[in-house]
Amino acid sequence: MKRAALFVPLLVFLGLSVFLFKGLFLDPSKLDSVLVGKPVPTFELESLENANMKITNADLEGKVYLINVWATWCPSCKYEHPFLNQLQRQGVIEIYGVNYRDERDLAIRYLAQSGDPYTKNIFDPQGTLAFDMGVYGAPETFVVDHNGVVRHRFAGVLEPQVWARDFMPLIQQIRAEAAAEGNS
């Protein structure tokens, strides 16, 4: 019996090793989201730029848009930022930012220096909205349809290849659905 007990740590180590080894091959952009197919969670948070102005999910409804979760402490967010600015300049789609667990002054200064691609920027210092949306980390981008329903979630850097492959066809499809329903 004592000999068998000697193998318990080895078995635990092997089990843990297999579990962690499988994790090396998971693609974080393919992580499931319980929010896809459901409405954007109800929220009321401050605007990043104006602490006296509240933004709610009702302020965003009625159009197809992106929600981009970002922060100044996130290197990947800084990498994707020029592409978001490009989308904003081209007028492809409205982008709403969720400034996630960040410092307001740093975020405002960053946008002033690097360009502000966001139609509105929601300040989420505690990460409550991000938590409700099932965010694993920044950056994450969500496609929301004209009915306020999340249609797609992408974890990772939004870049031209991902945009062309995953986002633009879906956005065109949603816009066609909205037109068929008589919405814009």
N, CA and C atoms as a LAMMPS dump frame, in Angstrom:
ITEM: TIMESTEP
0
ITEM: NUMBER OF ATOMS
552
ITEM: BOX BOUNDS ff ff ff
-5.0000000000000000e+02 5.0000000000000000e+02
-5.0000000000000000e+02 5.0000000000000000e+02
-5.0000000000000000e+02 5.0000000000000000e+02
ITEM: ATOMS id mol type element x y z
1 1 1 N 0.822 -1.193 0
2 1 2 C 0 0 0
3 1 3 C 0.868 1.259 0
4 2 1 N 1.958 1.235 0.785
5 2 2 C 2.841 2.391 0.832
6 2 3 C 3.52 2.609 -0.516
7 3 1 N 3.787 1.527 -1.224
8 3 2 C 4.396 1.646 -2.548
9 3 3 C 3.444 2.327 -3.529
10 4 1 N 2.184 1.998 -3.46
11 4 2 C 1.181 2.611 -4.339
12 4 3 C 1.074 4.106 -4.056
13 5 1 N 1.193 4.485 -2.803
14 5 2 C 1.113 5.907 -2.434
15 5 3 C 2.265 6.7 -3.032
16 6 1 N 3.383 6.043 -3.298
17 6 2 C 4.515 6.723 -3.91
18 6 3 C 4.212 7.165 -5.346
19 7 1 N 3.285 6.47 -6.007
20 7 2 C 2.96 6.775 -7.397
21 7 3 C 1.899 7.873 -7.547
22 8 1 N 1.233 8.23 -6.454
23 8 2 C 0.185 9.256 -6.522
24 8 3 C 0.741 10.592 -7.03
25 9 1 N 1.84 11.108 -6.496
26 9 2 C 2.36 12.371 -7.034
27 9 3 C 2.724 12.273 -8.516
28 10 1 N 3.258 11.141 -8.925
29 10 2 C 3.603 10.952 -10.333
30 10 3 C 2.344 10.994 -11.203
31 11 1 N 1.286 10.325 -10.774
32 11 2 C 0.036 10.323 -11.539
33 11 3 C -0.578 11.72 -11.599
34 12 1 N -0.533 12.45 -10.501
35 12 2 C -1.047 13.821 -10.492
36 12 3 C -0.229 14.688 -11.448
37 13 1 N 1.078 14.544 -11.405
38 13 2 C 1.952 15.307 -12.292
39 13 3 C 1.656 14.989 -13.76
40 14 1 N 1.516 13.713 -14.096
41 14 2 C 1.232 13.332 -15.479
42 14 3 C -0.12 13.87 -15.944
43 15 1 N -1.132 13.784 -15.079
44 15 2 C -2.455 14.304 -15.434
45 15 3 C -2.425 15.806 -15.666
46 16 1 N -1.763 16.512 -14.782
47 16 2 C -1.646 17.959 -14.925
48 16 3 C -0.848 18.329 -16.168
49 17 1 N 0.188 17.563 -16.465
50 17 2 C 1.009 17.82 -17.659
51 17 3 C 0.195 17.666 -18.934
52 18 1 N -0.607 16.632 -19.017
53 18 2 C -1.444 16.418 -20.205
54 18 3 C -2.437 17.564 -20.357
55 19 1 N -3.059 17.967 -19.263
56 19 2 C -4.02 19.066 -19.287
57 19 3 C -3.371 20.355 -19.784
58 20 1 N -2.214 20.704 -19.237
59 20 2 C -1.521 21.928 -19.631
60 20 3 C -0.978 21.842 -21.057
61 21 1 N -0.524 20.665 -21.478
62 21 2 C -0.008 20.487 -22.835
63 21 3 C -1.112 20.728 -23.862
64 22 1 N -2.327 20.244 -23.589
65 22 2 C -3.455 20.496 -24.493
66 22 3 C -3.74 21.986 -24.612
67 23 1 N -3.579 22.723 -23.52
68 23 2 C -3.839 24.15 -23.524
69 23 3 C -2.916 24.932 -24.431
70 24 1 N -1.724 24.396 -24.686
71 24 2 C -0.782 25.08 -25.576
72 24 3 C -1.309 25.2 -26.998
73 25 1 N -2.233 24.339 -27.376
74 25 2 C -2.711 24.293 -28.757
75 25 3 C -4.101 24.9 -28.926
76 26 1 N -4.633 25.52 -27.871
77 26 2 C -5.926 26.181 -27.984
78 26 3 C -5.746 27.565 -28.596
79 27 1 N -6.652 27.937 -29.463
80 27 2 C -6.639 29.25 -30.093
81 27 3 C -7.573 30.162 -29.308
82 28 1 N -7.044 31.196 -28.623
83 28 2 C -7.919 32.043 -27.809
84 28 3 C -8.989 32.762 -28.619
85 29 1 N -8.774 32.958 -29.911
86 29 2 C -9.798 33.625 -30.721
87 29 3 C -10.984 32.7 -30.975
88 30 1 N -10.82 31.418 -30.702
89 30 2 C -11.897 30.464 -30.919
90 30 3 C -12.597 30.068 -29.62
91 31 1 N -12.289 30.75 -28.523
92 31 2 C -12.94 30.444 -27.261
93 31 3 C -14.425 30.747 -27.374
94 32 1 N -15.23 29.877 -26.803
95 32 2 C -16.671 30.059 -26.865
96 32 3 C -17.09 31.314 -26.117
97 33 1 N -18.17 31.894 -26.573
98 33 2 C -18.741 33.039 -25.891
99 33 3 C -20.209 32.751 -25.653
100 34 1 N -20.625 32.8 -24.398
101 34 2 C -22.026 32.574 -24.082
102 34 3 C -22.881 33.748 -24.53
103 35 1 N -22.264 34.849 -24.886
104 35 2 C -23.001 36.048 -25.265
105 35 3 C -23.449 36.031 -26.728
106 36 1 N -22.79 35.257 -27.584
107 36 2 C -23.171 35.224 -28.994
108 36 3 C -24.618 34.721 -29.105
109 37 1 N -25.424 35.503 -29.813
110 37 2 C -26.84 35.176 -29.966
111 37 3 C -27.724 35.804 -28.898
112 38 1 N -27.101 36.555 -27.987
113 38 2 C -27.851 37.197 -26.904
114 38 3 C -27.63 38.709 -26.953
115 39 1 N -28.523 39.471 -26.331
116 39 2 C -28.364 40.926 -26.323
117 39 3 C -27.132 41.365 -25.534
118 40 1 N -26.625 42.535 -25.908
119 40 2 C -25.553 43.155 -25.128
120 40 3 C -26.088 43.328 -23.717
121 41 1 N -25.314 42.977 -22.704
122 41 2 C -25.8 43.118 -21.324
123 41 3 C -26.197 44.564 -21.005
124 42 1 N -27.183 44.698 -20.146
125 42 2 C -27.61 46.016 -19.7
126 42 3 C -26.502 46.642 -18.863
127 43 1 N -26.18 47.895 -19.171
128 43 2 C -25.143 48.59 -18.414
129 43 3 C -25.434 50.086 -18.386
130 44 1 N -24.844 50.741 -17.421
131 44 2 C -24.841 52.202 -17.333
132 44 3 C -23.493 52.587 -16.74
133 45 1 N -22.608 53.065 -17.606
134 45 2 C -21.249 53.425 -17.194
135 45 3 C -20.916 54.823 -17.694
136 46 1 N -19.87 55.383 -17.119
137 46 2 C -19.442 56.724 -17.496
138 46 3 C -18.767 56.718 -18.855
139 47 1 N -18.884 57.849 -19.521
140 47 2 C -18.096 58.09 -20.72
141 47 3 C -16.643 58.26 -20.276
142 48 1 N -15.714 57.771 -21.072
143 48 2 C -14.299 57.933 -20.737
144 48 3 C -13.94 59.405 -20.644
145 49 1 N -14.401 60.188 -21.598
146 49 2 C -14.025 61.591 -21.693
147 49 3 C -14.752 62.493 -20.711
148 50 1 N -15.948 62.07 -20.26
149 50 2 C -16.77 62.927 -19.41
150 50 3 C -17.417 62.08 -18.312
151 51 1 N -16.877 62.157 -17.112
152 51 2 C -17.376 61.351 -15.992
153 51 3 C -18.824 61.677 -15.639
154 52 1 N -19.315 62.838 -16.047
155 52 2 C -20.696 63.213 -15.747
156 52 3 C -21.691 62.684 -16.779
157 53 1 N -21.194 62.129 -17.869
158 53 2 C -22.067 61.596 -18.913
159 53 3 C -22.143 60.078 -18.801
160 54 1 N -23.354 59.563 -18.736
161 54 2 C -23.567 58.117 -18.657
162 54 3 C -23.865 57.563 -20.046
163 55 1 N -23.36 56.37 -20.303
164 55 2 C -23.645 55.655 -21.542
165 55 3 C -24.314 54.343 -21.149
166 56 1 N -25.393 54.007 -21.857
167 56 2 C -26.09 52.745 -21.611
168 56 3 C -26.155 51.957 -22.913
169 57 1 N -26.516 50.696 -22.817
170 57 2 C -26.644 49.892 -24.024
171 57 3 C -27.753 50.432 -24.925
172 58 1 N -28.743 51.112 -24.36
173 58 2 C -29.818 51.705 -25.168
174 58 3 C -29.272 52.787 -26.098
175 59 1 N -28.157 53.434 -25.721
176 59 2 C -27.549 54.468 -26.565
177 59 3 C -26.927 53.886 -27.834
178 60 1 N -26.735 52.584 -27.866
179 60 2 C -26.024 51.966 -28.979
180 60 3 C -26.942 51.223 -29.945
181 61 1 N -28.181 51.023 -29.583
182 61 2 C -29.073 50.177 -30.379
183 61 3 C -29.527 50.829 -31.677
184 62 1 N -29.987 49.982 -32.589
185 62 2 C -30.582 50.455 -33.827
186 62 3 C -29.655 50.444 -35.014
187 63 1 N -28.422 50.029 -34.815
188 63 2 C -27.47 49.992 -35.923
189 63 3 C -26.502 48.824 -35.711
190 64 1 N -25.815 48.478 -36.76
191 64 2 C -24.766 47.458 -36.67
192 64 3 C -23.497 48.166 -36.197
193 65 1 N -22.829 47.602 -35.206
194 65 2 C -21.628 48.25 -34.679
195 65 3 C -20.685 47.226 -34.063
196 66 1 N -19.493 47.707 -33.739
197 66 2 C -18.502 46.894 -33.039
198 66 3 C -18.361 47.416 -31.62
199 67 1 N -18.107 46.513 -30.698
200 67 2 C -17.636 46.869 -29.366
201 67 3 C -16.21 46.349 -29.279
202 68 1 N -15.281 47.258 -29.01
203 68 2 C -13.868 46.892 -28.904
204 68 3 C -13.403 47.134 -27.469
205 69 1 N -12.97 46.066 -26.809
206 69 2 C -12.472 46.145 -25.437
207 69 3 C -10.967 46.386 -25.514
208 70 1 N -10.514 47.481 -24.88
209 70 2 C -9.114 47.877 -25.007
210 70 3 C -8.615 48.508 -23.704
211 71 1 N -7.299 48.671 -23.619
212 71 2 C -6.686 49.337 -22.464
213 71 3 C -5.302 49.837 -22.86
214 72 1 N -4.826 50.853 -22.153
215 72 2 C -3.493 51.389 -22.446
216 72 3 C -2.393 50.442 -21.988
217 73 1 N -2.673 49.573 -21.024
218 73 2 C -1.675 48.626 -20.528
219 73 3 C -1.54 47.399 -21.442
220 74 1 N -2.342 47.337 -22.489
221 74 2 C -2.417 46.167 -23.372
222 74 3 C -1.583 46.395 -24.635
223 75 1 N -0.443 45.708 -24.787
224 75 2 C 0.392 45.911 -25.984
225 75 3 C -0.327 45.521 -27.277
226 76 1 N -1.136 44.475 -27.233
227 76 2 C -1.863 44.052 -28.438
228 76 3 C -2.889 45.094 -28.863
229 77 1 N -3.47 45.792 -27.879
230 77 2 C -4.426 46.857 -28.192
231 77 3 C -3.738 47.984 -28.952
232 78 1 N -2.519 48.295 -28.538
233 78 2 C -1.759 49.349 -29.22
234 78 3 C -1.383 48.91 -30.632
235 79 1 N -1.153 47.63 -30.815
236 79 2 C -0.826 47.107 -32.138
237 79 3 C -2.024 47.203 -33.085
238 80 1 N -3.225 46.928 -32.582
239 80 2 C -4.409 46.956 -33.45
240 80 3 C -4.975 48.364 -33.633
241 81 1 N -4.559 49.311 -32.813
242 81 2 C -5.132 50.659 -32.816
243 81 3 C -5.068 51.358 -34.184
244 82 1 N -3.944 51.305 -34.92
245 82 2 C -3.93 51.949 -36.241
246 82 3 C -4.988 51.385 -37.196
247 83 1 N -5.249 50.084 -37.112
248 83 2 C -6.277 49.509 -37.988
249 83 3 C -7.66 50.005 -37.591
250 84 1 N -7.933 50.13 -36.296
251 84 2 C -9.222 50.682 -35.861
252 84 3 C -9.381 52.123 -36.346
253 85 1 N -8.292 52.894 -36.281
254 85 2 C -8.34 54.272 -36.802
255 85 3 C -8.64 54.277 -38.3
256 86 1 N -8.067 53.332 -39.016
257 86 2 C -8.318 53.223 -40.462
258 86 3 C -9.793 52.924 -40.721
259 87 1 N -10.371 51.982 -39.975
260 87 2 C -11.792 51.665 -40.137
261 87 3 C -12.655 52.893 -39.862
262 88 1 N -12.289 53.644 -38.84
263 88 2 C -13.05 54.846 -38.486
264 88 3 C -12.958 55.891 -39.6
265 89 1 N -11.756 56.097 -40.136
266 89 2 C -11.581 57.083 -41.224
267 89 3 C -12.374 56.682 -42.462
268 90 1 N -12.446 55.384 -42.746
269 90 2 C -13.172 54.901 -43.916
270 90 3 C -14.684 54.9 -43.7
271 91 1 N -15.121 55.064 -42.452
272 91 2 C -16.553 55.088 -42.16
273 91 3 C -17.232 53.756 -42.387
274 92 1 N -16.492 52.665 -42.24
275 92 2 C -17.018 51.323 -42.505
276 92 3 C -18.097 50.948 -41.503
277 93 1 N -17.839 51.239 -40.228
278 93 2 C -18.755 50.832 -39.167
279 93 3 C -18.446 51.668 -37.926
280 94 1 N -19.465 51.883 -37.107
281 94 2 C -19.221 52.574 -35.838
282 94 3 C -18.564 51.606 -34.865
283 95 1 N -17.596 52.134 -34.119
284 95 2 C -16.879 51.327 -33.132
285 95 3 C -17.07 51.994 -31.777
286 96 1 N -17.545 51.209 -30.816
287 96 2 C -17.693 51.685 -29.45
288 96 3 C -16.612 51.025 -28.614
289 97 1 N -15.849 51.842 -27.92
290 97 2 C -14.761 51.331 -27.107
291 97 3 C -15.201 51.069 -25.683
292 98 1 N -14.669 50.008 -25.112
293 98 2 C -14.816 49.747 -23.685
294 98 3 C -13.407 49.794 -23.112
295 99 1 N -13.116 50.89 -22.417
296 99 2 C -11.795 51.058 -21.81
297 99 3 C -11.788 50.236 -20.526
298 100 1 N -11.041 49.135 -20.557
299 100 2 C -11.123 48.05 -19.595
300 100 3 C -10.041 48.131 -18.521
301 101 1 N -10.478 48.294 -17.269
302 101 2 C -9.577 48.292 -16.109
303 101 3 C -8.344 49.173 -16.327
304 102 1 N -8.601 50.389 -16.649
305 102 2 C -7.54 51.304 -17.037
306 102 3 C -7.633 52.579 -16.193
307 103 1 N -6.672 53.445 -16.372
308 103 2 C -6.689 54.757 -15.726
309 103 3 C -7.211 55.781 -16.735
310 104 1 N -8.222 56.522 -16.32
311 104 2 C -8.898 57.465 -17.214
312 104 3 C -7.917 58.429 -17.885
313 105 1 N -7.047 59.074 -17.099
314 105 2 C -6.126 60.077 -17.655
315 105 3 C -5.178 59.47 -18.682
316 106 1 N -4.664 58.293 -18.403
317 106 2 C -3.767 57.628 -19.365
318 106 3 C -4.505 57.312 -20.661
319 107 1 N -5.733 56.83 -20.539
320 107 2 C -6.515 56.459 -21.723
321 107 3 C -6.845 57.684 -22.575
322 108 1 N -7.249 58.771 -21.931
323 108 2 C -7.568 60.003 -22.668
324 108 3 C -6.322 60.522 -23.377
325 109 1 N -5.208 60.515 -22.679
326 109 2 C -3.946 60.982 -23.272
327 109 3 C -3.534 60.087 -24.456
328 110 1 N -3.704 58.774 -24.301
329 110 2 C -3.35 57.852 -25.387
330 110 3 C -4.181 58.128 -26.643
331 111 1 N -5.485 58.307 -26.463
332 111 2 C -6.351 58.579 -27.618
333 111 3 C -6.027 59.918 -28.262
334 112 1 N -5.652 60.897 -27.462
335 112 2 C -5.284 62.206 -28.003
336 112 3 C -4.016 62.103 -28.851
337 113 1 N -3.093 61.255 -28.448
338 113 2 C -1.827 61.098 -29.17
339 113 3 C -1.938 60.151 -30.357
340 114 1 N -2.75 59.1 -30.223
341 114 2 C -2.769 58.026 -31.222
342 114 3 C -3.997 58.02 -32.114
343 115 1 N -4.931 58.924 -31.862
344 115 2 C -6.165 58.944 -32.637
345 115 3 C -7.252 58.194 -31.887
346 116 1 N -8.483 58.658 -32.063
347 116 2 C -9.623 58.062 -31.366
348 116 3 C -10.584 57.467 -32.389
349 117 1 N -10.577 56.134 -32.541
350 117 2 C -11.453 55.501 -33.524
351 117 3 C -12.879 55.271 -33.03
352 118 1 N -13.159 55.641 -31.787
353 118 2 C -14.416 55.256 -31.153
354 118 3 C -15.489 56.336 -31.274
355 119 1 N -16.691 55.912 -31.623
356 119 2 C -17.843 56.802 -31.655
357 119 3 C -18.154 57.265 -30.235
358 120 1 N -18.155 56.33 -29.316
359 120 2 C -18.276 56.606 -27.884
360 120 3 C -17.308 55.67 -27.186
361 121 1 N -16.81 56.119 -26.049
362 121 2 C -15.866 55.318 -25.29
363 121 3 C -16.401 55.135 -23.878
364 122 1 N -16.648 53.904 -23.513
365 122 2 C -17.229 53.552 -22.222
366 122 3 C -16.088 53.272 -21.245
367 123 1 N -16.113 53.93 -20.118
368 123 2 C -15.082 53.749 -19.096
369 123 3 C -15.531 52.628 -18.154
370 124 1 N -14.768 51.544 -18.125
371 124 2 C -15.102 50.348 -17.34
372 124 3 C -13.945 50.021 -16.393
373 125 1 N -13.714 50.882 -15.38
374 125 2 C -12.526 50.723 -14.533
375 125 3 C -12.525 49.45 -13.69
376 126 1 N -13.686 48.952 -13.337
377 126 2 C -13.771 47.727 -12.543
378 126 3 C -13.919 46.484 -13.411
379 127 1 N -14.154 46.669 -14.701
380 127 2 C -14.319 45.536 -15.608
381 127 3 C -15.68 44.879 -15.509
382 128 1 N -16.685 45.597 -15.014
383 128 2 C -18.004 44.986 -14.84
384 128 3 C -18.678 44.66 -16.171
385 129 1 N -18.652 45.592 -17.11
386 129 2 C -19.248 45.313 -18.424
387 129 3 C -18.46 44.222 -19.13
388 130 1 N -17.15 44.323 -19.087
389 130 2 C -16.321 43.297 -19.727
390 130 3 C -16.613 41.922 -19.133
391 131 1 N -16.756 41.856 -17.825
392 131 2 C -17.087 40.59 -17.166
393 131 3 C -18.434 40.067 -17.66
394 132 1 N -19.433 40.957 -17.704
395 132 2 C -20.767 40.556 -18.169
396 132 3 C -20.748 40.085 -19.612
397 133 1 N -19.789 40.587 -20.391
398 133 2 C -19.678 40.184 -21.792
399 133 3 C -18.827 38.926 -21.959
400 134 1 N -18.253 38.434 -20.872
401 134 2 C -17.443 37.216 -20.944
402 134 3 C -16.059 37.454 -21.498
403 135 1 N -15.545 38.662 -21.322
404 135 2 C -14.223 38.999 -21.847
405 135 3 C -13.154 38.237 -21.077
406 136 1 N -12.23 37.617 -21.827
407 136 2 C -11.102 36.903 -21.233
408 136 3 C -9.92 37.836 -21.023
409 137 1 N -9.792 38.835 -21.876
410 137 2 C -8.687 39.783 -21.811
411 137 3 C -8.818 40.749 -22.966
412 138 1 N -7.905 41.689 -23.033
413 138 2 C -7.957 42.677 -24.111
414 138 3 C -6.859 42.362 -25.125
415 139 1 N -7.074 42.658 -26.389
416 139 2 C -8.299 43.19 -26.98
417 139 3 C -9.29 42.079 -27.335
418 140 1 N -10.545 42.441 -27.283
419 140 2 C -11.621 41.595 -27.785
420 140 3 C -12.586 42.499 -28.534
421 141 1 N -13.148 41.967 -29.606
422 141 2 C -14.06 42.749 -30.438
423 141 3 C -15.325 41.944 -30.692
424 142 1 N -16.457 42.613 -30.554
425 142 2 C -17.768 41.995 -30.734
426 142 3 C -18.502 42.686 -31.878
427 143 1 N -19.18 41.913 -32.717
428 143 2 C -20.077 42.46 -33.737
429 143 3 C -21.483 42.394 -33.148
430 144 1 N -22.171 43.545 -33.158
431 144 2 C -23.524 43.624 -32.615
432 144 3 C -24.454 44.046 -33.741
433 145 1 N -25.593 43.345 -33.851
434 145 2 C -26.517 43.661 -34.936
435 145 3 C -27.462 44.807 -34.555
436 146 1 N -28.32 45.165 -35.494
437 146 2 C -29.24 46.288 -35.345
438 146 3 C -30.277 46.088 -34.24
439 147 1 N -30.416 44.855 -33.769
440 147 2 C -31.329 44.564 -32.668
441 147 3 C -30.617 44.514 -31.32
442 148 1 N -29.332 44.832 -31.303
443 148 2 C -28.566 44.815 -30.055
444 148 3 C -28.098 43.436 -29.642
445 149 1 N -28.086 42.496 -30.6
446 149 2 C -27.687 41.113 -30.321
447 149 3 C -26.245 40.901 -30.773
448 150 1 N -25.449 40.305 -29.911
449 150 2 C -24.057 39.994 -30.249
450 150 3 C -24.054 38.844 -31.251
451 151 1 N -23.414 39.068 -32.383
452 151 2 C -23.383 38.052 -33.436
453 151 3 C -22.029 37.364 -33.57
454 152 1 N -20.976 38.019 -33.072
455 152 2 C -19.635 37.43 -33.199
456 152 3 C -18.729 38.007 -32.127
457 153 1 N -17.827 37.184 -31.628
458 153 2 C -16.815 37.608 -30.666
459 153 3 C -15.459 37.158 -31.173
460 154 1 N -14.513 38.068 -31.119
461 154 2 C -13.153 37.745 -31.535
462 154 3 C -12.181 38.192 -30.451
463 155 1 N -11.39 37.274 -29.949
464 155 2 C -10.353 37.592 -28.961
465 155 3 C -9.031 37.662 -29.702
466 156 1 N -8.377 38.789 -29.602
467 156 2 C -7.097 38.959 -30.273
468 156 3 C -7.065 40.253 -31.058
469 157 1 N -5.974 40.408 -31.787
470 157 2 C -5.74 41.632 -32.547
471 157 3 C -6.586 41.63 -33.814
472 158 1 N -7.369 42.672 -33.966
473 158 2 C -8.149 42.867 -35.184
474 158 3 C -7.215 43.47 -36.223
475 159 1 N -7.036 42.766 -37.322
476 159 2 C -6.145 43.209 -38.386
477 159 3 C -6.814 42.936 -39.724
478 160 1 N -6.268 43.455 -40.828
479 160 2 C -6.959 43.37 -42.12
480 160 3 C -7.377 41.955 -42.544
481 161 1 N -6.529 40.97 -42.346
482 161 2 C -6.871 39.606 -42.757
483 161 3 C -8.065 39.071 -41.969
484 162 1 N -8.049 39.287 -40.665
485 162 2 C -9.157 38.847 -39.809
486 162 3 C -10.422 39.615 -40.181
487 163 1 N -10.282 40.902 -40.418
488 163 2 C -11.415 41.735 -40.799
489 163 3 C -12.077 41.21 -42.075
490 164 1 N -11.251 40.961 -43.101
491 164 2 C -11.781 40.505 -44.394
492 164 3 C -12.401 39.11 -44.293
493 165 1 N -11.821 38.265 -43.492
494 165 2 C -12.283 36.876 -43.388
495 165 3 C -13.493 36.72 -42.468
496 166 1 N -13.446 37.338 -41.284
497 166 2 C -14.45 37.061 -40.258
498 166 3 C -15.48 38.159 -40.054
499 167 1 N -15.089 39.407 -40.264
500 167 2 C -15.963 40.51 -39.9
501 167 3 C -16.79 41.042 -41.063
502 168 1 N -16.143 41.406 -42.154
503 168 2 C -16.856 42.084 -43.24
504 168 3 C -17.972 41.235 -43.832
505 169 1 N -17.764 39.941 -44.1
506 169 2 C -18.899 39.156 -44.623
507 169 3 C -20.08 39.105 -43.654
508 170 1 N -19.796 38.981 -42.366
509 170 2 C -20.871 38.949 -41.375
510 170 3 C -21.589 40.289 -41.306
511 171 1 N -20.848 41.372 -41.33
512 171 2 C -21.465 42.704 -41.281
513 171 3 C -22.344 42.933 -42.505
514 172 1 N -21.882 42.523 -43.672
515 172 2 C -22.695 42.652 -44.885
516 172 3 C -23.969 41.813 -44.773
517 173 1 N -23.848 40.615 -44.218
518 173 2 C -25.019 39.752 -44.032
519 173 3 C -26.023 40.387 -43.07
520 174 1 N -25.529 40.921 -41.964
521 174 2 C -26.413 41.556 -40.977
522 174 3 C -27.102 42.775 -41.583
523 175 1 N -26.357 43.566 -42.351
524 175 2 C -26.96 44.744 -42.99
525 175 3 C -28.036 44.329 -43.993
526 176 1 N -27.8 43.23 -44.702
527 176 2 C -28.812 42.725 -45.644
528 176 3 C -30.055 42.263 -44.884
529 177 1 N -29.854 41.601 -43.742
530 177 2 C -30.986 41.176 -42.913
531 177 3 C -31.765 42.391 -42.41
532 178 1 N -31.038 43.425 -41.969
533 178 2 C -31.694 44.632 -41.465
534 178 3 C -32.501 45.31 -42.571
535 179 1 N -31.937 45.349 -43.781
536 179 2 C -32.648 45.966 -44.899
537 179 3 C -33.914 45.167 -45.226
538 180 1 N -33.824 43.848 -45.159
539 180 2 C -34.981 43.013 -45.432
540 180 3 C -36.08 43.206 -44.386
541 181 1 N -35.654 43.535 -43.158
542 181 2 C -36.607 43.788 -42.069
543 181 3 C -37.129 45.22 -42.096
544 182 1 N -36.525 46.058 -42.953
545 182 2 C -36.941 47.454 -43.033
546 182 3 C -36.193 48.376 -42.091
547 183 1 N -35.068 47.883 -41.517
548 183 2 C -34.225 48.711 -40.645
549 183 3 C -32.998 49.145 -41.437
550 184 1 N -32.267 50.122 -40.917
551 184 2 C -31.067 50.562 -41.631
552 184 3 C -29.829 49.923 -41.113
